[in-house]
Amino acid sequence: MPRQMTEDNLRQATKEFFRCYWSIDNGEQPEWSHHWNFNGSIPNNNKRGCYVLFRNKDVVYVGIGIGKGTGMYQGCGLGFRLKKYWAVNRDKDKNTKYKPTSNWTELTSVMTIGFEEKHYPLAAALEIYLINKLNPPRNSLHK
């Protein structure tokens, strides 16, 4: 059985990626957000970048949100993309505003990394790099 990857593995792999592909001339490197637990606004929802879906402490999926978005998500690649994974929580007994969709019930949190507009194409490279390094169980492309 393959070893599960965690946030620590994610941060280490991201550090390795930036060491290889980020120039000091680009300014400050983007950083991973806190864990979003389906309450409040999604971190970096107004940027383009990468996201990681977690089941407890384990990385289960690495994805990218670099599209232009539409409607209220115009120009917000991460916000537009991540709305695929959550729905409004109508259960009054729960303490969260949102909940994972039926295809992703195991999700417990999401982390994002947003890039400035001129650097967002690097998000695609970071996604492929992380999938290769972390081998998340729900990713099937780029393996």
C-alpha positions in Angstrom: 0.0 0.0 0.0 1.5 3.4 -1.0 2.4 5.8 1.8 0.0 8.6 2.4 1.2 12.1 1.9 0.5 14.9 4.3 0.7 18.7 4.5 4.4 18.4 5.5 5.1 16.5 2.3 3.2 19.1 0.3 5.1 22.0 1.8 8.5 20.2 1.3 7.7 19.4 -2.4 6.5 23.0 -3.0 9.8 24.3 -1.5 11.7 22.0 -3.9 9.6 23.2 -6.8 10.3 26.9 -6.1 14.0 26.2 -5.5 14.1 24.9 -9.1 11.6 27.2 -10.9 11.2 30.5 -9.1 13.5 33.4 -9.7 14.3 36.0 -7.1 13.4 38.6 -9.7 9.8 37.3 -9.5 9.5 38.7 -6.0 8.1 36.8 -3.0 7.0 33.2 -3.6 3.4 32.4 -3.1 2.5 30.4 0.0 0.0 27.8 0.9 -3.1 29.0 2.7 -4.5 27.7 6.0 -6.9 24.7 5.8 -10.3 25.8 4.7 -12.9 23.7 6.5 -16.0 24.7 4.5 -16.6 27.9 6.4 -16.2 31.5 5.2 -14.4 32.4 2.0 -12.1 30.1 0.2 -8.5 31.3 0.6 -7.1 32.9 -2.6 -10.6 32.6 -4.2 -9.8 35.7 -6.3 -6.6 34.3 -7.8 -5.4 31.6 -10.1 -3.4 28.8 -8.7 -3.3 25.3 -7.2 -5.4 23.6 -4.6 -5.0 20.4 -2.5 -7.9 18.4 -1.1 -7.5 16.6 2.2 -9.1 13.7 4.0 -8.0 14.5 7.6 -4.2 14.9 7.3 -3.8 13.0 4.0 -3.5 14.6 0.6 -6.1 13.0 -1.7 -6.1 15.3 -4.7 -4.0 18.1 -6.3 -5.7 20.4 -8.7 -5.4 23.7 -10.6 -7.7 26.6 -10.9 -6.3 28.9 -13.7 -9.4 29.5 -15.8 -10.9 33.0 -16.2 -14.1 32.1 -14.4 -17.5 33.5 -15.2 -20.3 35.5 -13.4 -19.4 36.5 -9.9 -16.2 34.4 -10.3 -14.9 36.4 -13.3 -11.1 36.3 -13.1 -11.1 34.1 -10.0 -9.7 30.8 -11.2 -9.5 29.1 -7.8 -12.9 30.3 -6.6 -14.5 29.2 -9.9 -12.9 25.8 -9.9 -13.3 25.0 -6.2 -17.1 25.5 -6.3 -17.2 22.0 -7.9 -16.3 20.5 -4.6 -18.7 22.1 -2.2 -22.4 22.8 -1.8 -24.4 25.0 0.6 -25.0 23.0 3.8 -28.7 23.0 4.6 -28.3 20.8 7.7 -29.1 23.2 10.6 -27.3 20.8 13.0 -23.9 21.4 11.3 -21.6 24.3 12.1 -20.4 24.9 8.6 -21.8 27.0 5.8 -20.7 24.5 3.1 -20.2 20.8 2.8 -18.4 18.6 0.3 -20.4 17.4 -2.7 -21.6 13.8 -2.9 -18.6 12.8 -5.1 -16.2 14.1 -2.4 -17.8 13.2 0.9 -14.4 12.2 2.4 -13.0 15.7 2.2 -12.3 17.5 5.4 -10.4 20.6 4.2 -8.8 22.4 1.2 -5.6 24.4 0.9 -4.8 26.8 -1.9 -1.8 28.7 -3.3 -2.6 31.7 -5.3 -0.3 33.3 -7.9 -0.1 36.9 -9.0 -1.6 37.4 -12.5 1.8 37.6 -14.3 3.0 34.3 -12.7 -0.1 32.1 -12.8 1.1 29.9 -15.6 3.6 28.4 -13.1 0.6 27.0 -11.3 0.2 24.4 -14.0 3.8 23.3 -13.6 3.4 23.2 -9.8 0.3 21.0 -10.2 2.1 18.4 -12.3 5.2 18.5 -10.1 3.1 17.9 -6.9 1.1 15.1 -8.5 4.3 13.4 -9.5 5.9 13.8 -6.1 2.9 13.1 -3.9 1.0 10.6 -6.0 -2.5 11.5 -4.6 -5.0 8.6 -4.7 -7.7 10.6 -6.5 -5.5 12.0 -9.3 -5.4 10.0 -12.5 -3.7 12.4 -14.9 0.0 13.1 -15.0 0.9 9.9 -13.1 
